[in-house]
Amino acid sequence: MLSVDNLLNATWNEAQFATTSRLADESAPVTELHFTPGAPRQIHLGVEYRF
């Protein structure tokens, strides 16, 4: 068995969202962008033997 994930090793975001917060001591709202990076290139090789 051979499996290759992200063959070209592209940089990508699996999940991405923006949040806006305003704490008591901040004069204006703060918007932040958060993301979960996608998996890098992975190669899996397996062997199975049945008898």
C-alpha positions as CSV (number, residue, x, y, z in Angstrom):
1,M,0.0,0.0,0.0
2,L,1.3,3.5,-0.8
3,S,-0.5,6.7,0.1
4,V,0.7,10.3,-0.5
5,D,-1.1,13.3,1.1
6,N,-0.4,16.9,-0.1
7,L,1.8,15.6,-3.0
8,L,3.0,19.1,-4.0
9,N,3.5,20.2,-0.4
10,A,1.2,23.2,-0.8
11,T,0.6,25.6,2.1
12,W,-3.1,25.7,3.0
13,N,-5.4,26.5,5.9
14,E,-7.7,23.7,7.0
15,A,-10.0,26.1,9.0
16,Q,-9.9,29.9,9.1
17,F,-12.1,32.4,11.0
18,A,-12.0,36.0,12.1
19,T,-13.0,37.3,15.6
20,T,-13.6,40.7,16.9
21,S,-13.2,41.5,20.6
22,R,-13.3,44.6,22.7
23,L,-12.0,44.3,26.2
24,A,-12.8,46.9,28.9
25,D,-9.4,48.7,28.6
26,E,-9.4,48.8,24.7
27,S,-10.5,52.0,23.0
28,A,-11.5,50.3,19.8
29,P,-12.5,46.7,18.8
30,V,-9.6,44.4,17.8
31,T,-10.1,42.0,14.8
32,E,-7.9,38.9,14.6
33,L,-7.6,36.2,12.0
34,H,-7.1,32.6,13.3
35,F,-6.4,29.5,11.3
36,T,-5.4,25.9,11.6
37,P,-2.7,25.0,9.1
38,G,-3.2,22.1,6.8
39,A,-1.1,18.9,7.0
40,P,2.3,18.9,5.2
41,R,3.3,16.3,2.7
42,Q,3.1,12.8,4.1
43,I,4.0,9.5,2.5
44,H,2.7,6.3,4.0
45,L,3.9,2.8,2.9
46,G,2.5,-0.4,4.3
47,V,2.9,-4.1,3.8
48,E,0.3,-6.7,4.6
49,Y,0.8,-10.5,4.8
50,R,-2.1,-13.0,5.2
51,F,-1.7,-16.7,5.8
